[in-house]
Amino acid sequence: MEEEIISKITPSGKKAIILIGVYATGKTTFYNTYLKGVARLSVEEKNSRRTQQSVQNLCNEKLPFVIDGTNITKKDRKPFIEILKKNGYEITALYFCSVTRECILRNRKRPNAVPDKKITDMAQIIELPSFNEGFSEIFYVDNLGGEFSVEEWE
């Protein structure tokens, strides 16, 4: 992958990345490969007070960080974006494109696999990120069988 892209997406200062994609698109693998040195908040309960407090705590520390979860709808992302904006953070979205069948096959190999139906249901309702949500940058990430391709959103 292009070093230029990786250096551009690696957060520093008051910058956060929100990972977006259905289960088994490679979000956590991408983080572990390219963003490992950056604080990571793994979330599935978007609207819980505890999760939102964790985001606020990272903002209070003025740390760059990654929000790793499915984050598939604007409603899911909204509480995070509001907290980040209130704290003066720049926000980058990494949208992990997906072929549902490939995600199901990858998921079945996981020790903590979710039911196939959960993935197909998510694939039907995922909402593409937009700059109108408050993102300053959006990137399109494609999982090419363990290798990743990253392109700027146009």
C-alpha positions, 0 to 999 in steps of 0.5 A: 500500500502507498506509504503516502496514503498511510501517512495521510490517514495516520492520526496525530494531535486532535484527530480521530478515525471512525472505521465503517463496515459490516462484520469481517470486512477487515477493519480490525486487521487494517488497524493492527497492520497500519495503525497499531500505535494509535489508541483504539476504542473497540465499540459495538454499543454506540449509544451507551453512556459508557461508550460515549464517556470513553470517547470523551475521556480520549478527547480529554487526553487530546489523544489521536485515536481510532473508533473500531466498530461497524458504525454502519448508519449515520445514527450510529456515528452521530454520537461520536461525531458530536463528541469529537466536534465539540472537542475540536477533533478532525474526523476521518472516515475509513469506509470498508467496502464489502462483498457480502459473500466474502464477509460471510466466508471470512466471518465463519473462520473467526472464533467469535463468528456472528450469524450469517444473517447478521452480516446480510442484514447489515449489508442491506442497511449500511449508509455510506459516509458523507462529508455532511456528517462532519468528516474532514476526510473520507477514504475507501478501503478495499480488502483484497484477500488480506491486502488492502487498497486505500483511495480518497473518497471522491 
